[in-house]
């Protein structure tokens, strides 16, 4: 999911041969609801999406949340992948 438009997702999906649906949060609703936007104290970048990971099971239950470290960078990708694999059995 990203705040990019569905049109941008379609273009990326085609260009990168993505075989799964990408979800657009163009209105930034999920971004706000999940506290996944940068704060207002980030010069020139307030309100943009952070690189967070949310693990949701087949029933729609939120099973894990990972926010990027305060020092910057991505959420722990391998940890997220391991949790997803464990959830899928």
Secondary structure, 3 states (H helix, E strand, C coil): CECCCHHHHHHHHHHHCCCCCCCECCCCHHHHHCCCECCCCCCCCCCCECCCEEEECCCCCEEEEECCCCCCCCCCHHHHHHHHHHHHC
